Amino acid sequence: MTSFWYTYEIAPVFVLMEEVVLKKLRELIGWDGGDGIFCPGGSISNMYAMNVARYHHFPDCKQKGNWAIPKLAVFTSQESHYSIQKGAAFLGIGTDNVYLVAVDEKGKMIPADLEKQINRAKSERAFPFFVSVTCGTTVLGAFDPVAEIAEVCSKHRVWLHVDAAWGGSALLSQRHRHLLDGIERADSVAWNPHKMLMTGLQCSAFLLRDSSGLLQRCHCARATYLFQTDKFYNMAYDRGDQTIQCGRKVDCLKLWLMWKANGTKGLEQRVDRAFAFTRYLADEIKKREGFQLVIEPEFINLCFWYVPPSLRGQEGCTDYCLRLGKVAPMIKERMMKKGSMMVGYQPHGNRVNFFRQVVTNPAVTRGDLDFFLDEIEVLGRDL
């Protein structure tokens, strides 16, 4: 199989396959046209969005660099993925020019604070050019209110990017796609089928509402030894000049094969099953002594503490949080040394270490989830 491609003649089937898959993803967002490319991960997709947004506002930056444009301002929530910071650093915008917008108790960006931060940036003589909202934050699984944020972006003429790398696959579900209401108003979207849909790594799409060739103009170098202008076929199929990579792996094939095998209905059932199993696990946690939800799950991120018998009823003690924060790391160490399980944990804000379970594997059963909770009790009962 061809492992790299940049022109239509090298891999015509894969070029057409990518066209079909990207078109279908854009339709799920709610766009009739648009553009896009498969990228090596959501972080790169977010960086593409930032670069294209900068070019959209200041096309001269491609030739003249950042010296020819004003100081730029990026806006994202306190819960956003770290790739926004990395993108600002990588593109020469600077992490000091990333304005972190406040979130509510559920981890969702507050639109009023976004507008406040945009006005603050203007007062500091920066140019607000890029807002990145998150649909499915990494820890809590929060969905920013896209429709409300779109109003703010429209008012200030700021590019709206939706980082739906994690939560984008909820668009396949009629029952849960409301979580992304307003996403059709975005200028760009990052979506990783290799996350919730379990497509093989790597499979990440960068999607654009623009149909004018903005992606091509932003990244093209027009190398005549690859992208000749007198070819006999439509040069729009030479996708290599739309990317910073040139040659790419055929990431679209994985999703195309999965979609053909399962159908749209099958993928919807996979998404709905993940939500249902998360709900089952949350309900089981509520029934068990010593288990405590950090937050009621909106998505499939399930965050919880296990409180061992020695700490129950000790919430008022001055060292309670300190001791509770040591529980998850100790249980994690025990489960890995035993070889029974592996699950992540982390602190979050003023919350001490808690477990974060995400159930996406379509082969997982309720029995597996029961074992998961039972094993935590066994490993932590003497702490």
C-alpha positions as MATLAB code, in Angstrom:
seq = 'MTSFWYTYEIAPVFVLMEEVVLKKLRELIGWDGGDGIFCPGGSISNMYAMNVARYHHFPDCKQKGNWAIPKLAVFTSQESHYSIQKGAAFLGIGTDNVYLVAVDEKGKMIPADLEKQINRAKSERAFPFFVSVTCGTTVLGAFDPVAEIAEVCSKHRVWLHVDAAWGGSALLSQRHRHLLDGIERADSVAWNPHKMLMTGLQCSAFLLRDSSGLLQRCHCARATYLFQTDKFYNMAYDRGDQTIQCGRKVDCLKLWLMWKANGTKGLEQRVDRAFAFTRYLADEIKKREGFQLVIEPEFINLCFWYVPPSLRGQEGCTDYCLRLGKVAPMIKERMMKKGSMMVGYQPHGNRVNFFRQVVTNPAVTRGDLDFFLDEIEVLGRDL';
ca = [
       0.000    0.000    0.000;
       1.224    3.510   -0.794;
       2.410    5.042    2.469;
       2.873    8.574    1.148;
       1.098   10.693   -1.409;
       0.897   14.283   -2.549;
      -0.385   14.203   -6.148;
      -3.394   12.534   -7.690;
      -1.405   10.270   -9.992;
       0.528    8.687   -7.124;
      -2.586    7.437   -5.318;
      -5.809    8.372   -7.151;
      -8.026    6.001   -5.152;
      -6.818    7.411   -1.837;
      -7.278   10.996   -3.046;
     -10.899   10.279   -3.963;
     -11.396    8.343   -0.745;
     -10.242   11.323    1.288;
     -12.550   13.630   -0.666;
     -15.541   11.418    0.135;
     -14.751   11.013    3.844;
     -14.023   14.715    4.406;
     -17.242   15.654    2.612;
     -19.217   13.330    4.877;
     -17.616   14.776    8.015;
     -18.429   18.310    6.861;
     -22.040   17.307    6.215;
     -22.306   16.033    9.791;
     -21.118   19.440   10.988;
     -23.807   21.083    8.848;
     -21.759   22.529    5.982;
     -22.743   22.149    2.331;
     -19.262   22.826    0.969;
     -15.918   23.516    2.532;
     -12.455   22.047    2.517;
     -10.163   19.999    4.710;
      -7.270   17.629    5.097;
      -6.281   14.688    7.260;
      -3.540   15.634    9.733;
      -1.209   13.714   12.081;
      -3.263   14.366   15.220;
      -5.552   16.917   16.808;
      -2.675   19.105   17.985;
      -1.536   19.626   14.400;
      -5.139   20.197   13.311;
      -5.435   22.991   15.882;
      -2.161   24.499   14.644;
      -3.442   24.374   11.053;
      -6.521   26.282   12.196;
      -4.426   28.970   13.865;
      -2.186   29.328   10.825;
      -5.079   29.521    8.358;
      -6.888   32.056   10.566;
      -3.778   34.247   10.670;
      -3.437   34.040    6.885;
      -7.134   34.832    6.461;
      -6.743   38.070    8.418;
      -3.254   38.967    7.173;
      -2.326   37.188    3.908;
       0.891   39.256    3.679;
       2.282   37.354    6.669;
       3.087   34.437    4.371;
       5.734   36.475    2.546;
       6.639   39.151    5.072;
       6.339   37.275    8.352;
       5.081   38.467   11.721;
       6.957   41.771   11.378;
       4.335   42.925    8.877;
       1.315   42.320   11.132;
       0.156   43.595   14.532;
       0.495   41.673   17.784;
      -2.055   38.884   17.602;
      -4.316   37.608   20.375;
      -5.601   34.048   20.777;
      -8.506   33.145   23.074;
      -9.306   29.780   24.576;
     -10.682   28.442   27.829;
      -8.791   27.486   30.954;
      -9.810   23.879   30.207;
      -8.550   23.814   26.619;
      -6.021   21.386   25.221;
      -2.365   22.337   25.638;
      -1.887   22.302   21.858;
      -3.328   25.825   21.683;
      -0.405   27.053   23.768;
       2.006   24.964   21.705;
       0.544   26.292   18.471;
       0.973   29.894   19.603;
       4.601   29.164   20.454;
       5.286   27.233   17.249;
       3.767   29.893   14.987;
       5.613   32.757   16.639;
       2.465   34.287   18.146;
       3.739   33.702   21.663;
       2.133   32.040   24.650;
       1.905   35.408   26.427;
      -0.642   36.356   23.774;
      -2.984   33.468   24.595;
      -5.821   34.848   26.712;
      -7.376   32.200   28.961;
     -11.117   32.621   29.298;
     -12.859   31.691   32.562;
     -15.066   28.608   32.804;
     -18.111   27.760   34.875;
     -18.395   24.997   37.474;
     -18.855   22.413   34.709;
     -15.707   23.500   32.863;
     -17.490   25.361   30.039;
     -16.185   28.621   28.602;
     -18.149   31.671   29.795;
     -19.103   33.793   26.733;
     -19.312   37.019   28.757;
     -15.739   36.553   29.928;
     -14.632   35.852   26.355;
     -15.987   39.224   25.304;
     -14.290   40.806   28.296;
     -10.952   39.238   27.285;
     -11.368   40.348   23.659;
     -11.961   43.937   24.770;
      -8.976   43.670   27.118;
      -6.759   42.532   24.226;
      -7.928   45.444   22.101;
      -7.108   47.855   24.928;
      -3.630   46.328   25.015;
      -3.255   47.043   21.289;
      -3.445   43.418   20.267;
      -5.511   42.141   17.332;
      -8.055   39.450   18.349;
      -7.953   36.964   15.490;
      -8.625   33.452   16.809;
     -10.997   31.864   19.322;
     -10.687   28.156   20.019;
     -13.602   26.535   21.811;
     -13.500   22.972   23.057;
     -16.137   20.314   22.525;
     -15.104   17.580   24.927;
     -12.414   18.885   27.263;
      -9.678   16.459   28.199;
     -10.438   16.055   31.904;
     -14.097   16.860   32.591;
     -15.444   16.267   29.079;
     -17.089   19.703   28.960;
     -18.644   21.210   25.823;
     -18.249   24.960   25.423;
     -21.474   26.778   24.373;
     -20.573   27.148   20.710;
     -23.698   29.001   19.592;
     -23.291   31.749   22.207;
     -19.575   32.058   21.529;
     -20.276   32.292   17.790;
     -22.299   35.440   18.486;
     -19.305   37.018   20.241;
     -16.947   36.017   17.423;
     -19.300   37.375   14.777;
     -19.592   40.681   16.624;
     -15.815   41.109   16.835;
     -15.033   39.425   13.482;
     -12.821   36.793   15.069;
     -12.141   33.390   13.517;
     -14.057   30.671   15.398;
     -12.322   27.310   15.656;
     -13.889   24.298   17.370;
     -11.502   21.781   18.876;
     -13.813   18.774   18.681;
     -10.942   16.297   18.564;
     -12.503   14.413   21.464;
     -16.208   15.235   21.317;
     -16.774   15.590   17.577;
     -17.955   12.020   17.126;
     -21.094   12.840   19.137;
     -22.273   14.436   15.867;
     -22.993   10.914   14.616;
     -25.604   10.420   17.339;
     -29.089   11.862   16.942;
     -29.475   11.542   20.703;
     -26.290   13.402   21.682;
     -25.345   15.742   18.821;
     -27.086   18.604   20.646;
     -23.908   18.877   22.724;
     -22.323   20.556   19.697;
     -25.189   22.896   18.826;
     -23.839   25.859   16.874;
     -20.811   24.049   15.441;
     -22.062   24.783   11.927;
     -21.187   28.445   12.581;
     -17.504   27.629   13.125;
     -14.873   28.624   10.577;
     -12.860   25.472   11.242;
     -13.124   22.224   13.194;
     -10.642   19.624   14.439;
     -12.079   16.112   14.766;
     -10.240   12.913   15.731;
     -12.046    9.709   14.690;
      -9.192    7.791   16.340;
     -10.545    8.826   19.719;
     -14.209    8.101   20.386;
     -14.806    6.070   17.208;
     -11.712    3.945   17.895;
     -10.353    4.289   14.356;
      -6.738    3.097   14.270;
      -4.122    5.694   15.125;
      -3.629    8.110   13.542;
      -6.784    9.594   12.058;
      -7.416   13.304   12.550;
      -9.352   15.659   10.304;
      -8.969   19.416    9.933;
     -12.159   20.802    8.401;
     -12.832   24.242    6.924;
     -16.124   25.971    6.116;
     -14.320   28.038    3.447;
     -14.673   26.778   -0.129;
     -12.519   29.391   -1.846;
      -9.188   27.551   -1.621;
      -7.974   29.314    1.525;
      -6.150   26.181    2.710;
      -4.304   25.934   -0.597;
      -3.352   29.616   -0.716;
      -2.121   29.562    2.858;
       0.242   26.620    2.472;
       1.104   26.267   -1.202;
       4.681   26.587   -2.445;
       3.868   25.668   -6.092;
       6.876   23.433   -6.606;
       6.868   22.832  -10.357;
       8.556   19.452  -10.059;
       5.402   18.145   -8.335;
       2.532   20.509   -8.999;
       2.775   21.293  -12.695;
       0.114   23.674  -13.978;
      -0.394   21.941  -17.343;
      -1.537   18.516  -16.117;
      -4.362   16.855  -17.996;
      -6.498   16.341  -14.835;
      -8.019   18.746  -12.313;
      -5.143   20.040  -10.194;
      -7.458   20.421   -7.218;
      -6.843   16.698   -6.671;
      -3.156   17.356   -5.946;
      -3.676   17.730   -2.213;
      -0.002   17.914   -1.234;
       0.261   21.685   -1.657;
      -2.554   22.216    0.861;
      -0.432   20.836    3.671;
       2.840   21.606    5.392;
       3.800   17.927    5.002;
       3.683   17.243    1.285;
       3.789   13.441    1.580;
       1.281   11.940    4.015;
       0.130    8.572    5.260;
      -3.254    7.365    4.085;
      -5.112    8.088    7.316;
      -8.472    8.387    5.558;
      -8.378    4.692    4.600;
      -8.846    3.577    8.214;
     -11.995    5.604    8.678;
     -13.302    4.754    5.200;
     -12.966    1.017    5.910;
     -14.582    1.345    9.342;
     -17.453    3.367    7.913;
     -18.016    0.848    5.116;
     -17.950   -2.056    7.579;
     -20.234   -0.530   10.226;
     -22.310    1.978    8.295;
     -23.418    5.324    9.653;
     -25.971    3.574   11.872;
     -23.308    1.281   13.273;
     -21.052    4.209   14.155;
     -24.013    5.976   15.785;
     -24.645    2.881   17.894;
     -20.988    2.833   18.910;
     -21.273    6.425   20.141;
     -24.569    5.812   21.928;
     -23.135    2.703   23.591;
     -20.220    4.698   25.016;
     -22.660    7.201   26.529;
     -24.860    4.406   27.913;
     -21.939    2.582   29.529;
     -20.704    5.810   31.083;
     -24.175    6.323   32.538;
     -24.155    2.753   33.876;
     -20.785    3.260   35.542;
     -21.872    6.585   37.055;
     -25.017    5.000   38.489;
     -22.997    2.103   39.948;
     -20.579    4.553   41.579;
     -23.505    6.291   43.271;
     -24.619    2.976   44.770;
     -21.246    2.023   46.250;
     -19.922    3.212   49.569;
     -16.607    5.014   49.257;
     -17.066    6.108   45.638;
     -17.779    9.764   44.916;
     -18.333   11.519   41.585;
     -16.255   14.641   40.978;
     -18.908   15.971   38.596;
     -22.002   14.543   36.943;
     -20.781   13.386   33.500;
     -22.048   15.258   30.436;
     -19.913   13.246   28.044;
     -18.050    9.954   28.485;
     -15.385   11.279   30.858;
     -16.172    9.812   34.274;
     -14.236   11.473   37.099;
     -14.468   10.056   40.619;
     -12.701    9.569   43.929;
     -12.369    6.343   45.834;
     -12.442    7.094   49.561;
     -10.986    4.149   51.521;
     -12.600    3.078   54.846;
      -9.957    4.928   56.919;
     -10.966    8.282   55.392;
     -14.733    7.920   55.439;
     -16.362   10.416   57.741;
     -13.115   12.379   58.042;
     -14.033   15.155   55.601;
     -13.717   17.805   58.311;
     -10.127   16.932   59.205;
      -7.454   19.404   58.144;
      -5.388   16.758   56.354;
      -8.317   15.022   54.646;
      -7.641   16.371   51.144;
      -3.915   15.734   51.463;
      -4.551   12.103   52.372;
      -7.269   11.627   49.751;
      -4.938   12.951   47.060;
      -2.531   10.074   47.754;
      -5.146    7.350   47.285;
      -5.444    7.281   43.481;
      -1.659    7.164   42.853;
      -1.270    4.292   45.333;
      -4.116    2.282   43.812;
      -2.748    2.987   40.324;
       0.647    1.641   41.400;
      -0.923   -1.486   42.877;
      -3.077   -2.251   39.831;
      -0.106   -1.877   37.488;
       2.167   -4.073   39.607;
      -0.599   -6.664   39.870;
      -1.293   -6.359   36.146;
      -5.055   -6.232   36.551;
      -5.905   -2.790   35.140;
      -4.584    0.607   34.212;
      -6.576    3.817   34.596;
      -5.529    7.457   34.658;
      -5.749    9.952   37.499;
      -4.949   13.623   37.972;
      -5.605   16.660   40.145;
      -7.720   19.443   38.720;
      -7.747   22.984   40.034;
      -8.358   22.748   43.766;
      -9.497   19.135   43.459;
      -6.978   16.533   44.607;
      -6.130   13.423   42.566;
      -9.133   11.536   41.216;
      -9.611    8.715   38.715;
     -10.768    9.474   35.166;
     -12.335    6.540   33.367;
     -13.290    6.730   29.688;
     -15.179    3.837   28.119;
     -14.882    3.807   24.313;
     -13.970    0.198   23.509;
     -17.056   -1.389   21.898;
     -16.026   -4.775   23.290;
     -16.315   -3.671   26.936;
     -19.140   -5.310   28.896;
     -20.991   -4.353   32.058;
     -19.138   -7.198   33.726;
     -15.864   -5.477   32.864;
     -17.100   -2.270   34.461;
     -18.237   -4.125   37.574;
     -14.792   -5.712   37.814;
     -13.213   -2.276   37.459;
     -15.028   -0.954   40.520;
     -14.574   -4.184   42.472;
     -10.833   -4.161   41.825;
     -10.455   -0.582   43.040;
     -12.202   -1.580   46.267;
      -9.919   -4.611   46.685;
      -6.755   -2.614   46.011;
      -7.696    0.333   48.210;
      -9.572   -1.074   51.165;
      -6.522   -1.061   53.480;
      -5.336    2.476   52.638;
];
